[in-house]
Amino acid sequence: MLQYITNTDCNVPVEDQVLAVIEGGCRWVQIRMKDASDDEIRKVVEAVKPECEKKEVFLILNDRVELAKELNVGGVHLGKEDMPCSKARMILGPAAVIGVTANTIADVLAVSNLDIDYYGLGPFASTTTKKNLAPVLGIEGLRTLCYEMTEKNVNIAHVAVGGIKLDDVLPIIEAGANGIAVSGAIAFAKDMVKETERFLAALPKTE
């Protein structure tokens, strides 16, 4: 499972990033444009949504719950400082996918009884994509967090996020994550399409 998170620090326009990773086979995209206006995000979604629907790509927004509802995308990812997931669920309804960021088992347990669909566990490594970075987990921290989730019977999907490189993919899955969320390693690649294909090839086959 690969989620691509759009990156506003690279020179490639966000809509072109989305189209490139879709061409590379990615079927889960999070549009993350923290400093953009709703209108700017709206234009990006309108530009990529036809291709997302054509290729059955699952499209979510970072944070902008009301906008996600307006644009009828698949859901949202919420950071610790964003809208509470319970309120987001009330706005978006039962069909939307809601992901939340978690850095510790306390973060996980704080929302484990709420109606959420996945955790973004991170940051896995140091990354420039996010400001005010929480403590880096690394492979051992990730393995421990996944183990603690199992011990606490938290059976909610969890993907590793933050500074993930191609060589990290297999160790991350072996540590207990269900998937990966990648931004810079693909966004800054010379060929985003081919890099997306490489990340997908590195993931263990589920069938």
Backbone as numpy.savetxt, mean C-alpha at the origin, in Angstrom:
# Nx Ny Nz CAx CAy CAz Cx Cy Cz
1.49 -10.83 -3.59 0.65 -9.64 -3.59 1.54 -8.39 -3.59
1.40 -7.60 -4.63 2.18 -6.38 -4.77 1.25 -5.18 -4.86
1.45 -4.24 -3.95 0.76 -2.95 -4.05 1.80 -1.92 -4.47
1.47 -1.12 -5.48 2.33 0.00 -5.85 1.77 1.27 -5.24
2.64 2.02 -4.56 2.26 3.30 -3.98 2.88 4.41 -4.81
2.06 5.29 -5.36 2.59 6.33 -6.23 3.55 7.24 -5.48
4.48 7.82 -6.22 5.58 8.58 -5.64 5.63 9.97 -6.28
5.53 11.01 -5.47 5.55 12.38 -6.00 6.94 13.00 -5.99
7.96 12.22 -5.59 9.33 12.73 -5.58 10.08 12.43 -6.89
9.55 11.54 -7.69 10.23 11.21 -8.95 9.69 12.10 -10.07
10.36 12.06 -11.21 10.01 12.96 -12.31 8.87 12.44 -13.18
8.45 11.21 -12.95 7.38 10.63 -13.76 6.02 11.06 -13.20
5.15 11.65 -14.01 3.82 12.03 -13.53 3.09 10.83 -12.92
2.28 11.10 -11.90 1.62 10.01 -11.18 0.78 9.14 -12.11
0.04 9.76 -13.01 -0.80 8.94 -13.90 0.04 8.02 -14.77
1.23 8.50 -15.20 2.13 7.65 -16.00 2.73 6.53 -15.16
2.98 6.80 -13.89 3.44 5.74 -12.99 2.41 4.62 -12.91
1.16 5.02 -12.71 0.09 4.02 -12.57 -0.03 3.19 -13.83
-0.03 3.84 -14.98 -0.17 3.10 -16.24 1.02 2.17 -16.48
2.22 2.60 -16.05 3.41 1.76 -16.23 3.34 0.50 -15.38
2.97 0.65 -14.11 2.94 -0.54 -13.24 1.81 -1.49 -13.65
0.72 -0.93 -14.15 -0.36 -1.78 -14.66 0.15 -2.59 -15.84
0.88 -1.92 -16.74 1.45 -2.63 -17.89 2.40 -3.73 -17.43
3.08 -3.47 -16.31 4.01 -4.46 -15.77 3.34 -5.60 -15.04
2.03 -5.52 -14.85 1.29 -6.61 -14.24 0.76 -6.35 -12.85
1.05 -5.18 -12.26 0.55 -4.87 -10.93 -0.96 -4.68 -10.97
-1.64 -5.24 -9.99 -3.10 -5.17 -9.97 -3.64 -4.52 -8.69
-2.77 -3.80 -7.98 -3.20 -3.11 -6.76 -2.38 -1.83 -6.64
-3.05 -0.68 -6.76 -2.37 0.61 -6.77 -2.97 1.53 -5.72
-2.08 2.15 -4.92 -2.49 3.17 -3.96 -2.01 4.53 -4.48
-2.94 5.42 -4.72 -2.57 6.77 -5.13 -2.29 7.59 -3.88
-1.02 7.90 -3.69 -0.58 8.65 -2.52 0.02 9.97 -3.00
-0.69 11.06 -2.76 -0.25 12.40 -3.15 -0.55 13.33 -1.97
0.28 13.22 -0.93 0.01 13.86 0.35 -0.18 15.37 0.26
0.60 16.03 -0.59 0.55 17.49 -0.64 -0.31 18.02 -1.79
-0.99 17.13 -2.49 -1.80 17.53 -3.64 -3.20 17.96 -3.19
-3.83 18.75 -4.02 -5.22 19.13 -3.77 -6.14 17.99 -4.20
-7.36 18.05 -3.73 -8.35 17.06 -4.18 -8.52 17.10 -5.69
-8.48 18.30 -6.27 -8.64 18.42 -7.72 -7.51 17.72 -8.47
-6.28 17.85 -7.95 -5.14 17.18 -8.60 -5.29 15.67 -8.53
-5.72 15.17 -7.40 -5.93 13.72 -7.25 -7.09 13.28 -8.13
-8.12 14.09 -8.17 -9.29 13.79 -8.99 -8.90 13.61 -10.46
-8.04 14.48 -10.95 -7.60 14.41 -12.35 -6.81 13.13 -12.61
-5.97 12.75 -11.67 -5.19 11.52 -11.82 -6.11 10.30 -11.87
-7.05 10.25 -10.94 -7.97 9.11 -10.90 -8.78 9.03 -12.18
-9.27 10.17 -12.64 -10.06 10.17 -13.88 -9.23 9.72 -15.08
-7.91 10.02 -15.05 -7.03 9.62 -16.15 -6.74 8.13 -16.16
-6.63 7.51 -14.97 -6.19 6.11 -14.91 -7.34 5.13 -14.68
-8.48 5.61 -14.25 -9.56 4.70 -13.87 -10.04 3.81 -15.02
-10.17 4.33 -16.24 -10.59 3.45 -17.33 -9.66 2.25 -17.54
-8.34 2.51 -17.47 -7.39 1.41 -17.63 -7.43 0.47 -16.44
-7.63 1.02 -15.24 -7.76 0.18 -14.05 -8.95 -0.76 -14.18
-10.07 -0.23 -14.66 -11.27 -1.05 -14.81 -11.08 -2.09 -15.91
-10.42 -1.70 -16.97 -10.16 -2.62 -18.09 -9.30 -3.79 -17.66
-8.26 -3.51 -16.84 -7.31 -4.54 -16.43 -7.65 -5.13 -15.06
-8.79 -4.74 -14.49 -9.23 -5.23 -13.17 -8.18 -4.92 -12.10
-7.72 -3.69 -12.11 -6.75 -3.22 -11.12 -7.50 -2.61 -9.95
-7.10 -3.00 -8.75 -7.74 -2.49 -7.54 -7.09 -1.17 -7.17
-7.87 -0.10 -7.15 -7.37 1.25 -6.95 -7.86 1.81 -5.63
-6.91 2.27 -4.79 -7.28 2.90 -3.53 -6.57 4.24 -3.40
-7.08 5.08 -2.52 -6.44 6.36 -2.23 -5.79 6.32 -0.86
-4.75 7.10 -0.70 -4.16 7.31 0.60 -4.91 8.44 1.30
-5.52 8.13 2.44 -6.09 9.13 3.34 -7.43 9.74 2.90
-7.58 10.16 1.67 -8.70 11.02 1.27 -10.01 10.23 1.21
-10.61 10.03 2.36 -11.79 9.16 2.47 -12.98 9.72 1.70
-13.30 10.97 1.90 -14.44 11.58 1.21 -14.24 11.55 -0.29
-13.01 11.80 -0.73 -12.71 11.79 -2.16 -12.80 10.38 -2.73
-12.38 9.40 -1.95 -12.49 8.01 -2.39 -13.95 7.63 -2.62
-14.81 8.11 -1.74 -16.24 7.85 -1.91 -16.78 8.54 -3.16
-16.40 9.79 -3.32 -16.86 10.56 -4.48 -16.43 9.91 -5.80
-15.18 9.45 -5.84 -14.61 8.90 -7.08 -14.92 7.42 -7.27
-15.54 6.82 -6.25 -15.94 5.41 -6.32 -14.75 4.50 -6.63
-13.68 4.68 -5.85 -12.54 3.77 -5.96 -12.70 2.67 -4.92
-11.73 1.74 -4.89 -11.91 0.54 -4.08 -11.79 0.71 -2.59
-11.15 1.80 -2.14 -10.99 1.98 -0.71 -9.91 2.99 -0.40
-9.36 2.89 0.82 -8.35 3.83 1.28 -7.30 3.13 2.14
-6.13 3.77 2.22 -5.15 3.38 3.22 -4.99 4.53 4.20
-5.04 4.24 5.49 -5.03 5.27 6.52 -3.78 5.14 7.39
-3.05 6.25 7.52 -1.93 6.31 8.44 -2.42 6.61 9.84
-1.48 6.64 10.79 -1.85 6.83 12.19 -2.47 8.20 12.45
-2.11 9.18 11.64 -2.62 10.54 11.85 -3.83 10.83 10.98
-4.27 9.88 10.20 -5.41 10.08 9.31 -6.73 9.81 10.03
-7.82 9.87 9.29 -9.14 9.62 9.85 -9.21 8.24 10.51
-9.86 8.13 11.68 -10.03 6.81 12.30 -10.73 5.84 11.35
-10.27 4.59 11.36 -10.82 3.62 10.39 -12.31 3.36 10.62
-12.78 3.48 11.86 -14.20 3.27 12.13 -15.05 4.34 11.43
-14.58 5.57 11.45 -15.30 6.66 10.76 -15.23 6.47 9.25
-14.05 6.06 8.75 -13.91 5.81 7.32 -14.87 4.72 6.86
-15.03 3.69 7.67 -15.95 2.60 7.32 -17.38 3.12 7.23
-17.76 3.99 8.15 -19.12 4.55 8.12 -19.35 5.34 6.84
-18.32 6.03 6.38 -18.45 6.86 5.17 -18.43 6.00 3.90
-17.54 5.03 3.86 -17.32 4.26 2.63 -18.23 3.05 2.48
-18.75 2.56 3.59 -19.64 1.41 3.50 -18.91 0.09 3.59
-19.66 -1.01 3.63 -19.08 -2.33 3.91 -18.22 -2.91 2.80
-18.40 -2.46 1.57 -17.68 -3.08 0.45 -16.27 -2.53 0.27
-15.99 -1.35 0.78 -14.69 -0.72 0.59 -13.60 -1.46 1.34
-12.40 -1.44 0.79 -11.23 -1.99 1.47 -10.55 -0.87 2.25
-10.26 -1.13 3.51 -9.59 -0.15 4.36 -8.32 -0.79 4.93
-7.18 -0.15 4.64 -5.90 -0.58 5.19 -5.40 0.44 6.20
-4.65 -0.02 7.18 -4.11 0.88 8.19 -2.62 0.59 8.39
-1.90 1.63 8.76 -0.47 1.51 9.04 -0.24 1.01 10.46
0.73 0.11 10.62 1.08 -0.39 11.96 2.59 -0.56 12.05
3.15 -0.15 13.19 4.58 -0.27 13.43 4.89 -1.22 14.59
3.91 -1.41 15.47 4.10 -2.25 16.65 2.87 -3.14 16.85
3.00 -4.13 17.72 1.85 -4.98 18.02 0.75 -4.17 18.70
1.12 -3.11 19.42 0.11 -2.24 20.04 -0.73 -1.54 18.95
-0.05 -1.10 17.88 -0.77 -0.49 16.75 -1.75 -1.49 16.14
-1.28 -2.71 15.97 -2.10 -3.78 15.39 -3.33 -4.03 16.25
-3.13 -4.23 17.53 -4.22 -4.58 18.43 -5.22 -3.44 18.61
-4.75 -2.21 18.45 -5.63 -1.05 18.65 -6.81 -1.05 17.69
-6.63 -1.67 16.51 -7.71 -1.66 15.51 -8.12 -3.07 15.07
-7.59 -4.09 15.75 -7.83 -5.46 15.29 -9.28 -5.89 15.41
-10.03 -5.25 16.28 -11.45 -5.59 16.43 -12.36 -4.72 15.58
-11.77 -3.82 14.79 -12.54 -2.97 13.90 -12.60 -3.60 12.51
-13.43 -3.04 11.68 -13.66 -3.62 10.35 -12.61 -3.09 9.38
-11.40 -3.66 9.45 -10.35 -3.30 8.51 -9.98 -4.53 7.68
-9.28 -4.29 6.56 -9.01 -5.37 5.62 -7.55 -5.78 5.55
-6.64 -4.84 5.83 -5.23 -5.21 5.83 -4.42 -4.20 6.63
-3.25 -4.64 7.07 -2.27 -3.78 7.71 -1.11 -3.52 6.75
-0.59 -2.30 6.79 0.69 -2.00 6.17 1.73 -1.96 7.28
2.56 -3.00 7.38 3.54 -3.10 8.46 4.84 -2.43 8.04
5.24 -1.38 8.76 6.45 -0.70 8.37 6.76 0.49 9.28
7.82 1.19 8.92 8.62 0.99 7.70 9.56 -0.21 7.83
9.66 -0.96 6.73 10.58 -2.09 6.72 12.03 -1.59 6.75
12.31 -0.57 5.96 13.65 0.02 5.89 13.50 1.53 5.81
14.60 2.22 5.86 14.57 3.68 5.77 14.06 4.09 4.39
13.19 5.09 4.36 12.61 5.54 3.11 12.42 7.04 3.15
12.55 7.67 1.99 12.33 9.11 1.89 10.90 9.43 1.49
10.11 8.40 1.22 8.74 8.62 0.77 7.88 9.22 1.88
8.10 8.79 3.11 7.29 9.26 4.23 8.09 10.18 5.14
7.43 11.22 5.63 8.02 12.09 6.64 7.63 11.56 8.02
8.37 12.01 9.05 8.08 11.59 10.43 8.04 10.06 10.55
9.09 9.44 10.07 9.15 7.98 9.97 9.15 7.33 11.35
8.36 6.28 11.49 8.38 5.47 12.71 9.66 4.63 12.72
9.99 3.99 13.85 11.20 3.16 13.91 11.21 2.08 12.83
12.35 1.91 12.19 12.49 0.91 11.14 12.40 -0.49 11.73
11.63 -1.36 11.10 11.45 -2.72 11.59 12.61 -3.63 11.21
13.04 -3.56 9.95 14.02 -4.52 9.47 13.40 -5.91 9.42
14.17 -6.87 8.94 13.61 -8.22 8.75 13.28 -8.87 10.10
14.11 -8.66 11.11 13.84 -9.29 12.41 12.63 -8.65 13.08
12.52 -7.33 12.99 11.36 -6.65 13.56 10.07 -7.07 12.88
10.14 -7.23 11.56 8.97 -7.68 10.82 8.59 -9.10 11.22
9.59 -9.97 11.31 9.33 -11.36 11.69 8.69 -11.43 13.08
9.20 -10.63 14.00 8.65 -10.60 15.35 7.21 -10.11 15.35
6.94 -9.05 14.60 5.59 -8.50 14.54 4.61 -9.50 13.93
5.02 -10.18 12.88 4.15 -11.20 12.26 3.89 -12.35 13.24
4.92 -12.74 13.98 4.78 -13.80 14.98 3.81 -13.36 16.08
3.95 -12.12 16.54 3.07 -11.61 17.59 1.61 -11.56 17.11
1.43 -11.23 15.85 0.07 -11.22 15.29 -0.54 -12.62 15.32
0.28 -13.60 14.97 -0.20 -14.99 15.01 -0.53 -15.40 16.45
0.36 -15.05 17.39 0.14 -15.37 18.79 -1.15 -14.75 19.34
-1.48 -13.57 18.84 -2.66 -12.85 19.31 -3.90 -13.17 18.46
-3.75 -14.13 17.56 -4.86 -14.55 16.69 -5.42 -13.41 15.86
-4.54 -12.56 15.36 -4.96 -11.48 14.46 -4.85 -12.01 13.03
-5.96 -12.41 12.48 -5.98 -13.06 11.15 -6.41 -12.07 10.08
-5.68 -10.99 9.99 -5.95 -9.94 9.01 -4.72 -9.84 8.11
-4.93 -9.72 6.81 -3.82 -9.66 5.86 -2.86 -8.54 6.23
-1.57 -8.76 5.98 -0.57 -7.75 6.31 0.54 -7.72 5.27
0.83 -6.52 4.78 1.86 -6.32 3.78 2.96 -5.45 4.36
4.19 -5.76 4.03 5.33 -4.95 4.47 5.46 -3.74 3.55
5.87 -2.61 4.14 5.96 -1.38 3.37 7.14 -0.55 3.86
7.76 0.20 2.95 8.79 1.14 3.36 10.19 0.75 2.96
10.71 1.34 1.91 12.11 1.12 1.53 12.43 -0.27 1.02
11.44 -0.98 0.51 11.64 -2.37 0.09 12.34 -2.42 -1.27
13.41 -3.21 -1.32 14.15 -3.45 -2.57 13.85 -4.86 -3.07
14.28 -5.11 -4.30 13.98 -6.39 -4.93 14.51 -7.58 -4.12
15.72 -7.45 -3.58 16.32 -8.54 -2.82 15.61 -8.80 -1.48
14.78 -7.86 -1.05 14.07 -8.00 0.22 12.82 -8.86 0.10
12.33 -9.05 -1.11 10.99 -9.61 -1.30 10.84 -10.99 -0.66
11.70 -11.92 -1.04 11.56 -13.29 -0.52 11.75 -13.35 1.00
12.78 -12.70 1.56 12.90 -12.70 3.03 11.67 -12.13 3.74
11.06 -11.12 3.15 9.87 -10.52 3.75 8.72 -11.52 3.79
8.52 -12.23 2.70 7.43 -13.23 2.67 7.75 -14.38 3.63
9.00 -14.78 3.67 9.41 -15.85 4.59 9.26 -15.42 6.05
9.33 -14.11 6.31 9.18 -13.59 7.67 7.72 -13.58 8.12
6.80 -13.77 7.17 5.40 -13.88 7.56 4.46 -12.88 6.93
4.98 -11.95 6.13 4.09 -10.98 5.47 3.35 -11.65 4.32
2.14 -11.16 4.05 1.34 -11.70 2.95 1.67 -11.05 1.61
2.38 -9.93 1.66 2.70 -9.22 0.43 3.58 -8.03 0.72
3.79 -7.22 -0.31 4.66 -6.05 -0.20 3.98 -4.84 -0.84
4.31 -3.66 -0.30 3.90 -2.40 -0.90 5.17 -1.65 -1.25
5.31 -1.25 -2.51 6.56 -0.69 -3.02 6.29 0.65 -3.68
7.20 1.58 -3.45 7.08 2.89 -4.09 8.37 3.25 -4.83
9.36 3.76 -4.09 10.57 4.31 -4.71 11.35 3.34 -5.58
11.44 2.08 -5.18 12.24 1.12 -5.94 11.71 0.94 -7.36
10.41 1.13 -7.53 9.82 1.06 -8.86 9.78 2.44 -9.51
9.39 3.45 -8.72 9.23 4.80 -9.27 10.53 5.35 -9.85
11.67 5.03 -9.23 12.95 5.57 -9.67 13.71 4.61 -10.58
13.10 3.51 -10.94 13.75 2.56 -11.85 13.83 3.15 -13.26
14.83 2.72 -14.02 14.97 3.21 -15.41 13.78 2.79 -16.25
13.25 1.62 -15.98 12.09 1.10 -16.70 11.08 0.59 -15.68
10.06 1.38 -15.42 9.08 1.02 -14.39 8.32 -0.25 -14.73
8.05 -0.46 -16.00 7.32 -1.65 -16.43 8.12 -2.90 -16.09
9.38 -2.91 -16.51 10.24 -4.08 -16.27 10.49 -4.28 -14.77
10.65 -3.18 -14.02 10.91 -3.32 -12.59 9.68 -3.90 -11.87
8.51 -3.50 -12.31 7.28 -4.09 -11.76 7.24 -5.59 -12.03
7.60 -5.97 -13.24 7.64 -7.39 -13.59 8.64 -8.14 -12.72
9.78 -7.52 -12.41 10.78 -8.17 -11.57 10.25 -8.39 -10.15
9.59 -7.38 -9.61 9.04 -7.53 -8.26 7.98 -8.63 -8.22
7.13 -8.66 -9.21 6.09 -9.70 -9.25 6.71 -11.09 -9.39
7.77 -11.18 -10.20 8.44 -12.48 -10.38 9.12 -12.95 -9.10
9.54 -11.98 -8.25 10.23 -12.33 -7.01 9.27 -12.85 -5.94
7.98 -12.55 -6.09 7.00 -13.02 -5.12 6.71 -14.50 -5.34
6.61 -15.28 -4.29 6.28 -16.70 -4.44 4.91 -16.86 -5.10
4.80 -17.84 -5.94 3.52 -18.11 -6.60 2.53 -18.66 -5.58
1.29 -18.19 -5.66 0.29 -18.61 -4.68 -0.46 -19.85 -5.12
-0.28 -20.25 -6.35 -0.99 -21.44 -6.84 0.00 -22.58 -7.10
